[in-house]
């Protein structure tokens, strides 16, 4: 009898269903092997194969395993039940398609920001990635608005983020070169940073700021090292004294 039967490995290879899944189906009684050989190894018949193909088909259009178990007991399925499941599956796929589209746009955004640099600071890059993902998730209604600064499809936003990235990269070079925080070079950098920061604030509408109540978990990543943070504090302190 076992000559015409399939082992669990053969069935898995033939259908693309993992051995682990087949064992689970056996455990819950969804697809019980027709026979077992010595050692308790499962053997599946041609009928078992057809049942598995039905399970795969019904699972593909969104039916739960519990629903599938009930459907396998009858040769017929209610038309509306099928249509409802197909509609639900389509809705899921459309949502997944939108998530993929947004991810591709985010990747394009990141790619544009880092273009032109032979070497990229890893900490800064991770900060940029996390910031983009965080903002898209928490300000979704604003990120979709055509004229919003939170729209990553907006050319103005791309330009702004690239300017920040460029400034931060330059800042890290300043630190690496041992620049004095009270030097003219440091003062020039701080002024550029403040100008860009003020420019950003001017583009964020008050209503958008008030709607950021969801920011209970801010970006914990920091693009700067302790040395760089100390430098910034000293440079800002020096600029304040100079401007008094």
N, C-alpha and C positions, 0 to 999 in steps of 0.2 A: 504493500500500500504506500510505503514511504517513497517509492520510486517516482510517483507522479506528484509528490508533495513538495512544497517549498519550505526551506528552513527560514527562520526569522531573518537571518542575514540576507538570504536570496530575495525574500519579500521586500526587505528594506531597500535593497539595491534596485529592484525592479520598479518600485513605486516612488522612491525618493523620500519615503517616510523613515525617520530614524528608528533604530532598534529600541531606543529608550521610549519613544512614543508608542511603538507597538506593544511593548511590555506594559505600558500604562493602560492602553486600550484593553489589554487582557485583564488587568487588575480591576478595572471598573466594569468589566463585563460588556464592553462595547464591541470588541472583536476577540472572541475566544478561539484559540487554535482548534482545528478539527482533531488533531492527534498530538501525541508526544512520543518522542523516541527515548531510548535509554538515557538516563541522566536528567530527564525532565525537559529536554530541549523541545521547543515548540515546532510543530509542523502545520503548515497552512495548505488548504486545498484551493482548487480553482474558484470555488464558490466563496471562500474567504477573501480571495483576491478581488472578486467583484464587489463584495461588501465593503472592502477597504476603499475601492474606487468611488463607491457611493458616499462614504464618509468624507473622503477628500473633496468631492464635488459639493456636498452640502456645507462643509466647513468653509470652502472657498467663497461661498456667497453669504457667509456670516452667521450660519446657524451654530448655536452652542452645542457642546457634546451631549448635554442633557436632551436638547431638542432633537438632535440627530438620533439618539437612542430610541426616542419615541417614533420618529419618522421611519426608521428601519423596520418597524413592526407592521407597517402598512405599505401596499404597493402604490398608493396614491398620496399626493400632497395637495392641500387646498391652494388654489390659485392665488388668493389674496395673501396667504401666508408666505408664498414664494416671492410675490411682488414686494411685500413689506421688507423681507430680508434683503432682497436685491437693492431696494431703495436705501436701506440703512448702510449696506456695504458701499454703495456708490458715494454716500455722504462721507463715510470714513475716508475713502480714497481721495475724494476731492479736498478734504481737509489736509490729508497727508501731502497731496500735490502742492497745496498752498504753502505748507511748512517747508517743503523742499525748495520751492521758488524763493521764499524769503531767505533760506540758508544760502542759496547761490548768490543772491544779491548782497548778503552780508560778506561773503567770501570775496566778491568782486570789490566791495568797499574796502576791505582790509588790504587786498592786493594793490589797489590804487594808492592807499596811504603809504605803504612801505616801499613803493617803487622808487628806484634811484639810489638805494643804499646797498652797498656790497655786504655789509654786516649789520645785523639788527640786534639791538639789546633785547634779550629774551624776556626779561621782567617787564619791560615797557610794552612789548608786543602782547604778552599775556594780559596785561592791564587793558589794552585797547580792545582785545577780543571780549574780555569779560564785560567791559563797559558797554559795548555794542549789544551784546546778548541781553544784558540786564535792562538796558534802556528800551529795547524792542519789546521785551516781555512786560515791562511795567508801564510803558507809555504807548501802548499799541494804538489807541485811538488817535493820538497825536502824530505818531510816526507814519500813519497812513495819510494824513492831511498833506495836500500838495505843497502848500507854502510853508509848512512847519519846519523849524530848524531840526526837529527830531526825525525828519524823513531822510533816511539814509539813501534814498534814490535821488535826493535833491543835490544838484551840482554844487550849490553853495555849501551844503553840509560836508560834502566830500572835500572841498577846498579848505574849510575850516578845520576839519580833523587832520588833514595833511599838514596844515600850518602848526597845529599843536604837536603833532608827532615830530616834525622837523625841529621845533623849538626844544622839545624834550631830548631829542638825540644830540642837539648842539650843547645842551646843558650838561649832559653826561660827558661830553668831550672836554668841556671847560673844567669839570671836576678832575677828570683823568689827567689833565695837563697841569694840575696844581694851582689853578687860578685863585688869587686872593679875593674873598667875597666883598672886599671894599675897593676893588679895582674898577677902572673905567669899563672894562670888558664885562664885569659882573653887573655893574649898574646898567649898562646898555641892555643886557639880557633881561634883567628884571623889568625894565621899562617896556620891552617888547612883549613880555609875558602878561603884564598888567593891561597893555593896550588890547591884546587879543582877548583877554578875559572880559574886559569891559565891552568889547565888540560882541562877544557871545551873549552877555547879559542883555544887551540892547535888542537882540533878536529873539529872546524868549519872552513870550507874552505872559502877563500876570496870571491869566487864567490857567496857563500850563503849569506855572509854579505852584499854584494853589491845589492843583489836581495831583500833585506828587505825594499825596498822603500814603500811597502804597509803599513808599520807600522805607519800610521798617527794617529791611536788611540791605544796607548800602553795600557798595563794592568794597570788600575788605582787602582786595589786592591794592598794592601801592607801587607805582612805577619807580619810586626813588628808594635809595639805600639810606641808612641812618646818616651817613656822611653827607649825602646830597641834601637831606632834609635840614641838617644843621647849617649847611652852606646857604640854603634858601633863607632860613631864619636870620642869619647874620647879614646877608645881602639886603633883605627887606629892612632890617633894623638900620643899616647904614644909609639906605636910600631915604628913610624917614628923617634921619638927622640932617642929611644934605638938603632936604627940601624945607626944613624948618626956617 
